[in-house]
Amino acid sequence: MHEIHHLNGSKPEQYAQLAQQARALLSGEHDRIANAANLSALVYHALPDLNWVGFYFFDGRELVVGPFQGKPACVRIGLDRGVCGVAARTRSTQRVADVAAFPDHIYCDGDSRSELVVPLIARGDSGDERLLGVFDLDSPRLDRFDADDQRGLEAIARIWLDACA
């Protein structure tokens, strides 16, 4: 049983503490589902102003919901739809201050106002890249995520990728 410790200091310091907790939580475990479940719970409970944190896994055709914390979610998302689809298709993090202004945003939870989606890319020894899915965070607050959040959550996603490698 891992305890979630209160984060303090500047936002970069808080993300460093969260990364330390994530590494400890995932240490020695390689199962991607188990790690996604625990990481979703850790981040959901550690960070303020979030209403959904979770994973969508790429099945070769579309994104399929994986472990998450929050209200029931959309089960399948095409790579041509919404913020998650754009992150997966372009393989770049999407930080959306106001989801209402995002073309083709998918409202899985009507309370969501801003969103950050990090693509999960496995890199092979030969330099090839494989899309595993996305790490998705929603907030009921407009403009919840800034550049510090993006860097911190990209680092958290890398910890998951490293643990599952």
PyRosetta script that sets phi, psi and omega in degrees:
from pyrosetta import init, pose_from_sequence

init()
pose = pose_from_sequence("MHEIHHLNGSKPEQYAQLAQQARALLSGEHDRIANAANLSALVYHALPDLNWVGFYFFDGRELVVGPFQGKPACVRIGLDRGVCGVAARTRSTQRVADVAAFPDHIYCDGDSRSELVVPLIARGDSGDERLLGVFDLDSPRLDRFDADDQRGLEAIARIWLDACA")
pose.set_psi(1, 122.2)
pose.set_omega(1, 179.1)
pose.set_phi(2, -101.5)
pose.set_psi(2, 134.4)
pose.set_omega(2, 176.9)
pose.set_phi(3, -91.7)
pose.set_psi(3, 140.8)
pose.set_omega(3, 176.4)
pose.set_phi(4, -90.0)
pose.set_psi(4, 116.7)
pose.set_omega(4, -177.8)
pose.set_phi(5, -87.5)
pose.set_psi(5, 144.4)
pose.set_omega(5, 178.7)
pose.set_phi(6, -62.7)
pose.set_psi(6, 135.6)
pose.set_omega(6, 179.2)
pose.set_phi(7, -91.5)
pose.set_psi(7, 139.6)
pose.set_omega(7, 176.2)
pose.set_phi(8, -143.1)
pose.set_psi(8, 171.1)
pose.set_omega(8, -177.1)
pose.set_phi(9, 92.9)
pose.set_psi(9, -164.7)
pose.set_omega(9, 178.9)
pose.set_phi(10, -67.8)
pose.set_psi(10, 166.4)
pose.set_omega(10, -179.7)
pose.set_phi(11, -59.6)
pose.set_psi(11, -44.8)
pose.set_omega(11, 176.1)
pose.set_phi(12, -60.2)
pose.set_psi(12, -36.9)
pose.set_omega(12, 177.7)
pose.set_phi(13, -66.3)
pose.set_psi(13, -39.3)
pose.set_omega(13, 178.5)
pose.set_phi(14, -63.5)
pose.set_psi(14, -41.9)
pose.set_omega(14, 178.7)
pose.set_phi(15, -68.2)
pose.set_psi(15, -32.7)
pose.set_omega(15, 175.1)
pose.set_phi(16, -63.7)
pose.set_psi(16, -41.5)
pose.set_omega(16, 177.0)
pose.set_phi(17, -65.1)
pose.set_psi(17, -42.0)
pose.set_omega(17, 179.7)
pose.set_phi(18, -64.7)
pose.set_psi(18, -40.2)
pose.set_omega(18, 178.2)
pose.set_phi(19, -62.7)
pose.set_psi(19, -40.6)
pose.set_omega(19, 177.6)
pose.set_phi(20, -61.4)
pose.set_psi(20, -44.2)
pose.set_omega(20, 178.1)
pose.set_phi(21, -63.6)
pose.set_psi(21, -40.6)
pose.set_omega(21, -179.5)
pose.set_phi(22, -64.5)
pose.set_psi(22, -43.9)
pose.set_omega(22, 179.0)
pose.set_phi(23, -61.1)
pose.set_psi(23, -42.7)
pose.set_omega(23, 179.4)
pose.set_phi(24, -64.5)
pose.set_psi(24, -41.0)
pose.set_omega(24, -177.6)
pose.set_phi(25, -65.8)
pose.set_psi(25, -38.9)
pose.set_omega(25, -175.4)
pose.set_phi(26, -93.5)
pose.set_psi(26, -6.6)
pose.set_omega(26, -175.7)
pose.set_phi(27, -54.8)
pose.set_psi(27, 125.4)
pose.set_omega(27, 175.1)
pose.set_phi(28, 82.0)
pose.set_psi(28, -4.1)
pose.set_omega(28, 179.1)
pose.set_phi(29, -109.7)
pose.set_psi(29, 132.5)
pose.set_omega(29, -177.0)
pose.set_phi(30, -113.9)
pose.set_psi(30, -5.7)
pose.set_omega(30, -178.0)
pose.set_phi(31, -73.0)
pose.set_psi(31, 123.1)
pose.set_omega(31, -173.4)
pose.set_phi(32, -68.8)
pose.set_psi(32, -32.2)
pose.set_omega(32, 179.9)
pose.set_phi(33, -70.6)
pose.set_psi(33, -47.6)
pose.set_omega(33, 178.7)
pose.set_phi(34, -59.4)
pose.set_psi(34, -45.3)
pose.set_omega(34, -178.5)
pose.set_phi(35, -67.7)
pose.set_psi(35, -37.8)
pose.set_omega(35, 178.3)
pose.set_phi(36, -66.0)
pose.set_psi(36, -39.3)
pose.set_omega(36, 179.8)
pose.set_phi(37, -63.9)
pose.set_psi(37, -49.7)
pose.set_omega(37, -178.5)
pose.set_phi(38, -66.8)
pose.set_psi(38, -39.6)
pose.set_omega(38, -179.4)
pose.set_phi(39, -67.2)
pose.set_psi(39, -39.7)
pose.set_omega(39, 176.7)
pose.set_phi(40, -58.6)
pose.set_psi(40, -46.2)
pose.set_omega(40, -179.4)
pose.set_phi(41, -64.8)
pose.set_psi(41, -43.6)
pose.set_omega(41, -179.5)
pose.set_phi(42, -58.3)
pose.set_psi(42, -52.9)
pose.set_omega(42, -175.5)
pose.set_phi(43, -66.8)
pose.set_psi(43, -41.7)
pose.set_omega(43, -179.1)
pose.set_phi(44, -58.6)
pose.set_psi(44, -41.3)
pose.set_omega(44, -176.7)
pose.set_phi(45, -87.3)
pose.set_psi(45, -20.7)
pose.set_omega(45, -176.4)
pose.set_phi(46, -86.6)
pose.set_psi(46, -32.8)
pose.set_omega(46, -174.3)
pose.set_phi(47, -103.3)
pose.set_psi(47, 142.7)
pose.set_omega(47, -179.9)
pose.set_phi(48, -79.8)
pose.set_psi(48, 161.1)
pose.set_omega(48, 170.7)
pose.set_phi(49, 59.4)
pose.set_psi(49, 43.0)
pose.set_omega(49, 173.7)
pose.set_phi(50, -119.7)
pose.set_psi(50, 139.8)
pose.set_omega(50, 174.3)
pose.set_phi(51, -117.5)
pose.set_psi(51, -4.8)
pose.set_omega(51, 176.2)
pose.set_phi(52, -158.2)
pose.set_psi(52, 131.1)
pose.set_omega(52, 174.8)
pose.set_phi(53, -140.1)
pose.set_psi(53, 125.2)
pose.set_omega(53, 178.9)
pose.set_phi(54, -176.6)
pose.set_psi(54, -172.6)
pose.set_omega(54, -174.0)
pose.set_phi(55, -118.7)
pose.set_psi(55, 142.3)
pose.set_omega(55, 165.4)
pose.set_phi(56, -118.9)
pose.set_psi(56, 132.2)
pose.set_omega(56, 179.9)
pose.set_phi(57, -104.6)
pose.set_psi(57, 140.1)
pose.set_omega(57, 179.9)
pose.set_phi(58, -83.8)
pose.set_psi(58, 124.1)
pose.set_omega(58, -177.9)
pose.set_phi(59, -98.8)
pose.set_psi(59, 12.2)
pose.set_omega(59, -178.4)
pose.set_phi(60, 101.9)
pose.set_psi(60, -17.8)
pose.set_omega(60, -180.0)
pose.set_phi(61, -128.9)
pose.set_psi(61, -42.9)
pose.set_omega(61, -177.4)
pose.set_phi(62, -147.9)
pose.set_psi(62, 174.4)
pose.set_omega(62, 177.6)
pose.set_phi(63, -90.3)
pose.set_psi(63, 133.1)
pose.set_omega(63, -179.0)
pose.set_phi(64, -119.5)
pose.set_psi(64, 132.1)
pose.set_omega(64, -176.1)
pose.set_phi(65, -57.9)
pose.set_psi(65, 139.0)
pose.set_omega(65, 175.9)
pose.set_phi(66, -118.9)
pose.set_psi(66, -156.2)
pose.set_omega(66, -179.8)
pose.set_phi(67, -59.7)
pose.set_psi(67, 141.1)
pose.set_omega(67, -179.7)
pose.set_phi(68, -157.6)
pose.set_psi(68, 169.7)
pose.set_omega(68, 170.5)
pose.set_phi(69, -124.0)
pose.set_psi(69, 133.3)
pose.set_omega(69, -179.7)
pose.set_phi(70, 133.0)
pose.set_psi(70, -168.6)
pose.set_omega(70, -180.0)
pose.set_phi(71, -69.9)
pose.set_psi(71, 158.1)
pose.set_omega(71, 176.1)
pose.set_phi(72, -50.0)
pose.set_psi(72, 143.8)
pose.set_omega(72, -169.5)
pose.set_phi(73, -116.5)
pose.set_psi(73, 167.7)
pose.set_omega(73, 169.5)
pose.set_phi(74, -58.6)
pose.set_psi(74, 135.6)
pose.set_omega(74, -176.0)
pose.set_phi(75, -80.9)
pose.set_psi(75, -45.3)
pose.set_omega(75, -176.2)
pose.set_phi(76, -127.1)
pose.set_psi(76, 138.2)
pose.set_omega(76, 178.7)
pose.set_phi(77, -132.3)
pose.set_psi(77, 123.4)
pose.set_omega(77, 176.3)
pose.set_phi(78, -71.5)
pose.set_psi(78, 152.7)
pose.set_omega(78, -180.0)
pose.set_phi(79, -67.1)
pose.set_psi(79, -10.8)
pose.set_omega(79, 178.0)
pose.set_phi(80, -97.5)
pose.set_psi(80, 10.4)
pose.set_omega(80, -174.6)
pose.set_phi(81, -126.3)
pose.set_psi(81, 137.9)
pose.set_omega(81, 167.7)
pose.set_phi(82, 64.1)
pose.set_psi(82, -175.6)
pose.set_omega(82, -177.0)
pose.set_phi(83, -67.6)
pose.set_psi(83, -41.9)
pose.set_omega(83, 179.6)
pose.set_phi(84, -62.6)
pose.set_psi(84, -42.5)
pose.set_omega(84, 179.4)
pose.set_phi(85, -62.5)
pose.set_psi(85, -41.7)
pose.set_omega(85, 178.9)
pose.set_phi(86, -64.3)
pose.set_psi(86, -43.9)
pose.set_omega(86, 179.6)
pose.set_phi(87, -60.8)
pose.set_psi(87, -42.9)
pose.set_omega(87, -179.6)
pose.set_phi(88, -68.2)
pose.set_psi(88, -45.6)
pose.set_omega(88, -176.3)
pose.set_phi(89, -66.1)
pose.set_psi(89, -43.4)
pose.set_omega(89, -176.6)
pose.set_phi(90, -89.4)
pose.set_psi(90, -11.7)
pose.set_omega(90, -177.6)
pose.set_phi(91, 56.5)
pose.set_psi(91, 36.1)
pose.set_omega(91, 176.5)
pose.set_phi(92, -134.9)
pose.set_psi(92, 145.7)
pose.set_omega(92, -179.4)
pose.set_phi(93, -61.1)
pose.set_psi(93, 136.8)
pose.set_omega(93, 176.8)
pose.set_phi(94, -111.3)
pose.set_psi(94, 122.7)
pose.set_omega(94, 177.4)
pose.set_phi(95, -118.3)
pose.set_psi(95, 111.5)
pose.set_omega(95, -172.3)
pose.set_phi(96, -116.0)
pose.set_psi(96, 115.4)
pose.set_omega(96, -177.1)
pose.set_phi(97, -71.7)
pose.set_psi(97, -34.8)
pose.set_omega(97, -178.3)
pose.set_phi(98, -140.8)
pose.set_psi(98, 104.1)
pose.set_omega(98, -175.7)
pose.set_phi(99, -63.8)
pose.set_psi(99, -25.0)
pose.set_omega(99, 178.9)
pose.set_phi(100, -64.1)
pose.set_psi(100, -25.1)
pose.set_omega(100, -179.8)
pose.set_phi(101, -91.2)
pose.set_psi(101, -3.0)
pose.set_omega(101, -178.0)
pose.set_phi(102, -89.2)
pose.set_psi(102, 122.8)
pose.set_omega(102, -179.4)
pose.set_phi(103, -58.7)
pose.set_psi(103, 132.8)
pose.set_omega(103, 175.1)
pose.set_phi(104, 63.5)
pose.set_psi(104, 30.5)
pose.set_omega(104, 174.5)
pose.set_phi(105, -64.0)
pose.set_psi(105, 139.9)
pose.set_omega(105, 179.3)
pose.set_phi(106, -100.1)
pose.set_psi(106, 120.3)
pose.set_omega(106, -179.8)
pose.set_phi(107, -89.6)
pose.set_psi(107, 88.5)
pose.set_omega(107, 173.1)
pose.set_phi(108, -76.5)
pose.set_psi(108, -38.3)
pose.set_omega(108, 176.6)
pose.set_phi(109, -126.5)
pose.set_psi(109, 114.7)
pose.set_omega(109, -176.8)
pose.set_phi(110, -62.9)
pose.set_psi(110, -14.7)
pose.set_omega(110, 179.3)
pose.set_phi(111, -80.4)
pose.set_psi(111, -13.6)
pose.set_omega(111, -176.3)
pose.set_phi(112, -70.3)
pose.set_psi(112, 132.5)
pose.set_omega(112, 179.6)
pose.set_phi(113, -118.6)
pose.set_psi(113, -29.5)
pose.set_omega(113, 177.0)
pose.set_phi(114, -138.7)
pose.set_psi(114, 161.4)
pose.set_omega(114, -171.8)
pose.set_phi(115, -151.4)
pose.set_psi(115, 147.4)
pose.set_omega(115, 173.1)
pose.set_phi(116, -133.6)
pose.set_psi(116, 126.8)
pose.set_omega(116, -179.0)
pose.set_phi(117, -128.3)
pose.set_psi(117, 122.8)
pose.set_omega(117, -179.7)
pose.set_phi(118, -107.0)
pose.set_psi(118, 123.2)
pose.set_omega(118, 176.4)
pose.set_phi(119, -70.9)
pose.set_psi(119, 144.6)
pose.set_omega(119, 179.7)
pose.set_phi(120, -106.2)
pose.set_psi(120, 104.7)
pose.set_omega(120, -174.6)
pose.set_phi(121, -115.2)
pose.set_psi(121, 120.8)
pose.set_omega(121, 175.0)
pose.set_phi(122, -88.4)
pose.set_psi(122, 129.6)
pose.set_omega(122, 179.8)
pose.set_phi(123, -108.4)
pose.set_psi(123, 123.1)
pose.set_omega(123, -180.0)
pose.set_phi(124, -80.4)
pose.set_psi(124, 168.5)
pose.set_omega(124, 180.0)
pose.set_phi(125, -61.8)
pose.set_psi(125, -30.0)
pose.set_omega(125, -178.4)
pose.set_phi(126, -86.4)
pose.set_psi(126, 5.7)
pose.set_omega(126, 177.9)
pose.set_phi(127, 90.9)
pose.set_psi(127, -2.5)
pose.set_omega(127, 178.8)
pose.set_phi(128, -72.8)
pose.set_psi(128, 152.6)
pose.set_omega(128, -178.1)
pose.set_phi(129, -120.7)
pose.set_psi(129, 142.0)
pose.set_omega(129, 179.2)
pose.set_phi(130, -132.2)
pose.set_psi(130, 127.4)
pose.set_omega(130, 177.9)
pose.set_phi(131, -75.6)
pose.set_psi(131, 119.6)
pose.set_omega(131, 176.6)
pose.set_phi(132, -94.8)
pose.set_psi(132, -29.8)
pose.set_omega(132, -178.8)
pose.set_phi(133, 158.0)
pose.set_psi(133, -151.1)
pose.set_omega(133, 178.6)
pose.set_phi(134, -140.9)
pose.set_psi(134, 153.6)
pose.set_omega(134, 173.1)
pose.set_phi(135, -107.5)
pose.set_psi(135, 119.1)
pose.set_omega(135, -167.8)
pose.set_phi(136, -119.6)
pose.set_psi(136, 130.9)
pose.set_omega(136, 176.5)
pose.set_phi(137, -129.4)
pose.set_psi(137, 132.0)
pose.set_omega(137, 178.5)
pose.set_phi(138, -119.2)
pose.set_psi(138, 150.0)
pose.set_omega(138, 177.5)
pose.set_phi(139, -133.1)
pose.set_psi(139, 144.8)
pose.set_omega(139, 174.3)
pose.set_phi(140, -78.1)
pose.set_psi(140, -2.1)
pose.set_omega(140, -178.1)
pose.set_phi(141, -104.7)
pose.set_psi(141, 134.1)
pose.set_omega(141, 174.0)
pose.set_phi(142, -61.6)
pose.set_psi(142, 143.8)
pose.set_omega(142, 173.7)
pose.set_phi(143, 53.1)
pose.set_psi(143, 41.2)
pose.set_omega(143, -177.3)
pose.set_phi(144, -69.6)
pose.set_psi(144, -32.3)
pose.set_omega(144, -170.5)
pose.set_phi(145, -105.4)
pose.set_psi(145, 127.8)
pose.set_omega(145, 175.6)
pose.set_phi(146, -113.9)
pose.set_psi(146, -172.3)
pose.set_omega(146, -177.3)
pose.set_phi(147, -62.7)
pose.set_psi(147, -35.3)
pose.set_omega(147, 176.9)
pose.set_phi(148, -64.2)
pose.set_psi(148, -42.0)
pose.set_omega(148, 176.7)
pose.set_phi(149, -61.6)
pose.set_psi(149, -44.5)
pose.set_omega(149, -178.5)
pose.set_phi(150, -60.2)
pose.set_psi(150, -49.8)
pose.set_omega(150, 179.5)
pose.set_phi(151, -60.1)
pose.set_psi(151, -44.4)
pose.set_omega(151, -178.2)
pose.set_phi(152, -63.7)
pose.set_psi(152, -42.3)
pose.set_omega(152, -177.5)
pose.set_phi(153, -78.0)
pose.set_psi(153, -28.5)
pose.set_omega(153, 171.7)
pose.set_phi(154, -65.2)
pose.set_psi(154, -37.8)
pose.set_omega(154, 177.3)
pose.set_phi(155, -65.8)
pose.set_psi(155, -39.9)
pose.set_omega(155, 177.4)
pose.set_phi(156, -62.8)
pose.set_psi(156, -42.8)
pose.set_omega(156, 178.3)
pose.set_phi(157, -61.8)
pose.set_psi(157, -39.3)
pose.set_omega(157, 178.1)
pose.set_phi(158, -63.9)
pose.set_psi(158, -35.7)
pose.set_omega(158, 177.7)
pose.set_phi(159, -62.5)
pose.set_psi(159, -41.3)
pose.set_omega(159, 175.9)
pose.set_phi(160, -62.6)
pose.set_psi(160, -47.0)
pose.set_omega(160, -179.7)
pose.set_phi(161, -60.1)
pose.set_psi(161, -44.3)
pose.set_omega(161, -179.9)
pose.set_phi(162, -63.8)
pose.set_psi(162, -40.5)
pose.set_omega(162, -178.1)
pose.set_phi(163, -66.2)
pose.set_psi(163, -33.6)
pose.set_omega(163, -176.3)
pose.set_phi(164, -88.7)
pose.set_psi(164, -8.3)
pose.set_omega(164, -176.5)
pose.set_phi(165, -65.8)
pose.dump_pdb("model.pdb")
